[in-house]
């Protein structure tokens, strides 16, 4: 992989995983992890100056306004971070002949039906929420430059955000039975990202496993793996009254990515989640 590589959002859920992985094989002279305390992405002049000084071969944008419900009230902040910043980064990267990596979401789809969404499926003009609208604007801005790379991902978990082990402290938990997709380990995303960057891949890809589940099925699996006493109560989205509507069908097809990487399978969400949970238990011992 050619350097230098500039990583934005190095302390976030995905960014911290990229930081840990890439710093193991890239020298300090070729890897520049930045977070919001070291580089304010809303300060366009400073961003421009910093990126031009580094002159990276790759810019990885692991930043986003990811609070789906919060975006309904903080609309301007979501618009800036999810739409305007990616557009500015894409334009600047092209100007410098750098490549930009950007991450998007299954929320850009309507959430209807039950088949996996492919990269060529049309996005409906009415999105489920403001977060989805801003993320679509951002990915469209990046994809106007054919040399850049957009990876759609979903239901992330990792060392920075372990949403599963915490249910062991609860007597009762209400996971959704009507929202489908797959929990995605940040470590697997980074492995695929590294392979794509080595290939100098560009365009739009979905990172997803070969199978899917509802949130209820995911937590049933976690409960079984960790032998937890928590009571799981199946719940429907409409019963929770989220400020932002969630797409019920978030299944993403991985056929294009498998072909690009030359693999027959990207594995199962169960096997990855099992490995993650085992790793967490080892770290805690």
C-alpha positions, -999 to +999 in steps of 0.1 A: +000+000+000+014+033-010+018+061+016+014+086+030-020+077+044-041+103+062-067+089+086-095+113+098-116+102+128-088+082+143-105+079+177-139+068+166-154+033+165-141+024+130-112+049+130-096+035+161-096+000+145-081+014+113-055+033+134-045+002+153-042-019+122-025+005+099+000+017+125+013-019+127+025-019+091+029+018+081+058+038+094+051+071+113+064+089+082+037+073+061+007+073+084-010+104+098-039+096+122-060+127+131-090+132+153-113+161+161-089+175+187-060+177+162-080+186+131-114+203+130-129+192+097-154+221+098-124+245+095-120+243+058-088+265+056-070+245+082-080+212+066-068+224+032-035+235+047-030+203+066-038+179+037-017+199+013+013+197+037+010+159+041+001+154+004-012+119+011-017+091-015-048+081+005-073+100+027-095+078+048-126+096+061-138+077+091-157+106+105-195+111+105-224+124+125-237+089+134-264+098+159-295+088+138-320+103+162-298+133+170-296+142+134-333+151+134-327+180+158-290+188+149-297+189+112-271+215+103-243+196+121-253+164+104-254+181+070-219+195+075-202+163+087-221+138+065-225+158+033-204+189+031-171+176+046-170+145+023-177+167-007-148+190+002-125+161+009-134+145-024-127+177-044-094+183-026-082+147-029-089+148-067-070+181-069-040+166-052-043+134-072-050+115-039-076+088-034-104+092-008-120+064+012-154+072+025-179+051+045-217+051+040-247+032+052-276+009+043-299+038+054-296+053+019-322+027+009-359+027+016-358-004+038-387-020+020-388-057+008-367-085+021-339-091-005-304-078-001-297-044-016-270-042-043-248-013-053-268-007-084-302-005-067-319+028-070-322+050-039-357+064-034-361+102-034-377+100+001-352+087+027-363+073+060-347+101+080-324+132+079-293+111+087-299+090+057-305+120+035-271+136+045-252+103+041-266+099+006-255+134-003-221+127+010-216+094-009-229+109-041-204+138-038-176+114-034-187+091-062-187+120-086-149+113-086-144+079-102-110+074-085-124+074-050-137+045-029-170+043-009-177+014+014-213+009+027-213-007+062-239-014+089-245-023+125-209-017+135-193-030+167-158-032+180-135-025+209-146+011+210-183+003+211-192-031+225-230-031+225-234-067+234-216-075+266-234-047+284-267-066+283-253-089+309-260-062+334-297-061+325-326-082+337-347-075+306-338-063+271-361-054+241-343-061+208-362-055+175-377-084+156-385-064+125-352-048+116-329-070+095-292-067+086-260-080+102-238-069+130-204-060+115-171-063+133-148-033+126-119-057+124-134-074+094-141-041+077-105-030+081-092-063+066-114-057+035-104-021+034-067-029+034-072-054+006-092-029-015-066-002-010-038-025-020-057-031-052-063+006-057-099-002-060-124+026-066-162+030-068-189+017-045-189-016-026-209-031+002-191-048+031-214-075+044-214-111+055-231-139+037-260-141+061-285-118+079-306-116+111-329-095+131-316-077+161-336-101+183-318-131+166-284-114+172-291-109+209-304-144+212-270-156+199-251-133+223-272-145+252-264-181+243-227-175+237-222-157+270-247-177+290-265-146+302-296-147+324-312-116+307-348-119+295-352-110+258-385-095+249-392-093+211-402-057+202-413-040+170-399-007+158-432+012+160-434+003+197-401+021+206-411+055+191-378+064+176-376+101+165-361+089+132-376+061+112-353+031+107-352+011+074-365-024+083-346-042+055-310-033+058-296-064+041-266-056+019-255-078-010-217-086-009-215-102-044-196-073-059-170-072-031-165-109-032-158-107-069-134-078-064-115-096-037-115-129-055-132-148-026-162-171-025-173-160+009-170-131+034-180-153+063-209-153+087-218-126+112-221-154+138-185-166+134-171-130+135-192-121+165-182-153+183-145-145+177-150-109+190-168-121+221-141-146+228-114-119+224-133-096+248-134-123+274-097-130+270-089-093+274-110-092+306-093-122+322 
